[in-house]
Amino acid sequence: MSLLRFGALAALCLSLSAEGSVPTLEPSELAQILTSLKWTVVEFGGPTCVPCMKMQPILAEIQQSLGSRAQIRNFYVTQHPKEAQAHKIMVMPTQVVFDPSGKEVTRHIGYWPKNEFLAALAKAGLK
């Protein structure tokens, strides 16, 4: 990869991450958050995955619009592959929606446009 192309990629990564992000979970926190009795969305991805970075502003906007009705978090597959495997994650990003009891109600693989994401959340029961 040429230095110019690498620089452009680095600039893209910085601009995407600056637009908004959500907190990242450690493995022990992942188990805890699923017993919090709140709707939870976990994006299983990585800090250098471009589609994952493109999702950050969308995740942040959805978190802001849902407020305390739900919690949205990142879980880095690249840093914790064993835990990701336990959730059957095979592709980054994968967004998994859990109901308040911690049961998975839907999942999506790849970039998820905001309007489709919100429609899926509403269909799952989170409004």
Secondary structure, DSSP 8 states (H G I E B T S, - for coil): --HHHHHHHHHHHHHHHHT----EE-HHHHHHHTTSSSEEEEEEE-TT-HHHHHHHHHHHHHHHHHGGGEEEEEEETTT-HHHHHHTT--SSSEEEEE-TTS-EEEEEES---HHHHHHHHHHHT--
